[in-house]
Amino acid sequence: MTYFVGGAVISLSLVDKVTDYENSLTVSEREFYGIGQTNNKQLFVMRNNKHKVIAETFLYQEYKQKNGNTFVSFHPKEIGFVEFDISKRSKNIHISYIKVHPEFQGLGIGKELLAYVESYGKEKGCKTATLDCLSTYTDGVSTLVFRKEKGQNDTLRRMKERGKVVDKNMKFYIGAQYHKQNNRKPQNDYLTPMIKNKLCYRMAKVTNLLSQIHFRLARHAFKTIKLSQKDFVFLHKVFSTNKMLEPTRIKGKQL
Ligand SMILES: CC(C)(COP(=O)(O)OP(=O)(O)OC[C@H]1O[C@@H](n2cnc3c(N)ncnc32)[C@H](O)[C@@H]1OP(=O)(O)O)[C@@H](O)C(=O)NCCC(=O)NCCS
């Protein structure tokens, strides 16, 4: 069984609704869209305009009315976003802010958002991605967002005395192959400038249900289709040579 993040069991009719919803959005709300998967295999949708990627889940509820009819409600719900700017001249995509809403953190959504925005940058001709990391220390109990404010050095020292402390944001970016960038000044002196030198298209993690939906970012509206194994092999060949954005590019062995 596949769920949307914190939402409904996904059926093909629900997928149709989601696709219709995405397709109905204006260009300023959606240029591309694609599917992400959390660590526990729940699905969500990511869509972007020229400055922002939004990750959203879909809540779907059915109510039985007194007269026996079924009443259905369908709500998109934002679970995270990334803001960015592309510099065509320096072929760089700068990520100005990334956020996953607190109740959805630690599920792999941030990682997917980052991969998506990098794919978008690559599609637009970028070679590198940069960002300024805001160190956020955690000892598993408390969290310290480090802005070099008064007393924060002492708080950090006390946390370290009590046990192991991890900078979770730094770990997040290093895990995504970013490293410190020495030749750029960050927006604020408490931030660490970071860069990723080689952008890649995002690989598909999604297999089962998505084989019945769609598996790459879509610029244009399209209908839900049910694919056979044969179609898959064919489409894989097409997509592995296609230059369009393929953030859910399918690995041969997953077919
Ligand atoms: C930073 C942020 C976007 C990460 O998103 P997320 O969905 O929680 O992160 P993911 O679940 O994709 O985690 C990816 C990696 O980050 C690291 N990470 C994330 N949360 C962590 C935590 N609490 N402790 C340690 N490492 C952590 C891990 O390396 C993890 O990899 P793993 O799952 O293989 O262990 C999110 O925590 C957030 O919105 N924070 C508040 C806003 C913010 O600080 N933005 C960044 C400004 S620079």
The ligand as an ORCA input file, in Angstrom:
! r2SCAN-3c Opt
* xyz 0 1
  C      17.563     21.461      6.781
  C      16.256     20.766      6.388
  C      15.703     21.419      5.128
  C      16.513     19.290      6.110
  O      15.335     18.688      5.639
  P      14.863     17.238      6.146
  O      13.732     16.793      5.291
  O      14.625     17.288      7.598
  O      16.194     16.387      5.856
  P      16.267     14.882      5.331
  O      15.281     14.056      6.083
  O      16.186     14.874      3.846
  O      17.736     14.514      5.825
  C      18.797     14.355      4.973
  C      20.080     14.245      5.775
  O      20.265     15.393      6.603
  C      20.839     15.004      7.849
  N      19.880     15.275      8.924
  C      18.627     15.753      8.802
  N      18.048     15.897     10.012
  C      18.988     15.522     10.921
  C      19.040     15.471     12.354
  N      17.982     15.839     13.128
  N      20.174     15.039     12.956
  C      21.241     14.676     12.226
  N      21.255     14.691     10.867
  C      20.154     15.127     10.231
  C      21.126     13.546      7.755
  O      22.447     13.411      7.238
  C      20.120     13.062      6.713
  O      20.570     11.956      5.992
  P      20.081     10.474      6.398
  O      18.572     10.502      6.381
  O      20.677      9.642      5.315
  O      20.650     10.264      7.763
  C      15.211     20.862      7.554
  O      15.768     20.296      8.703
  C      14.702     22.258      7.857
  O      13.729     22.732      7.247
  N      15.292     22.960      8.822
  C      14.822     24.267      9.250
  C      15.153     25.369      8.261
  C      16.636     25.414      7.974
  O      17.462     25.394      8.873
  N      16.978     25.486      6.691
  C      18.346     25.471      6.232
  C      18.913     26.826      6.194
  S      20.637     26.754      5.718
*
